[in-house]
Amino acid sequence: MAILSTLSLLVAFATIASVDAHGVVSNIMVHGQSNQGYLPSFAGQNPAPIVAGWSIPEDQDLGFVLPEAYTDPNIICHKGATPGQAFIKVVAGGSVQLQWNAWPDTHHGPVIDYLANCNGECTTVDKTTLKFNKIDEKGLISWDSQPGHWATDELLAAGKTWTVQIPQSVAPGNYVLRHELIGLHEANRDNGAQNYPQCINLKITGSGTDGLASGTLGTALYTPTDPGIKVDIYNKLDSYQIPGPALYNGASDSGNGSNVTMKCKRMHSRDISRGA
């Protein structure tokens, strides 16, 4: 009976944990081909799978980065992130579909995507030198009742997936896609917002000419007092200012095909390749 009771408690705790579980990008679909994302559980494997997603072995709790760390390198691609050792090929103008393995329905906020040129191999790049350009953003979509309908709610409705289009103007080369969800469910207090950045190496092809020479360093994207970071989503919002720099001039309408700020397109066939 004691064993049964203990087992029941373990099952109950596991159920609670799964309901509130945060996640990571576990799969990346490009041009019709599925590519494995990085999972923190890879840290226990020898050898670990070689993937385009940046390694975040310190993220065993599937946690977040707080506003107090916005000037720390952990905000760039998550805690202790190191470059992925592969890349995924995508044609400029094509789309990248990002699949999360979990996201709580209690966490509401924006979805933001950035692109940075590695100016060489992304597999060895110093993340503190990457200059990010915002190519996709979506925040508050509507407010019929608290806490409103947000981009993360669209992500959940789409099966925990988000699709972002690579601007057609981007020149061929090696780039880091920085995909981020921000939980605002506790953002009414100082240091309450929760950032969940994920990075993936891309090799972009095509005929674009913009190498994204300028941009914003990852440690300068946000401040703890930005209007879109410290905000009470449980009081009616007439508008919401998405944090971060302005949207890249060459970005197309994107964001999971929604009817508000942006819409996004789907993809067709290509593969994942090992970095040099």
Secondary structure, DSSP 8 states (H G I E B T S, - for coil): -HHHHHHHHHHHHHHHHHHT----EEEEEETTEEEE---GGGGG-SS----SB-B-TT-TT---B-GGGTTSTHHHHSTT-B--SEEEEEETT-EEEEEES---TT----EEEEEEE-SS-TTS--GGG-EEEEEEEE-EEE-SSTT-EEHHHHHHHTTSEEEEE--TTB-SEEEEEEEEEEE-TTTTSTT--EEEEEEEEEEEESS--B-----EEGGGS--TT-TTTS--TTS--S-----SS-B-TT--S-STT-SSS----------EEE--
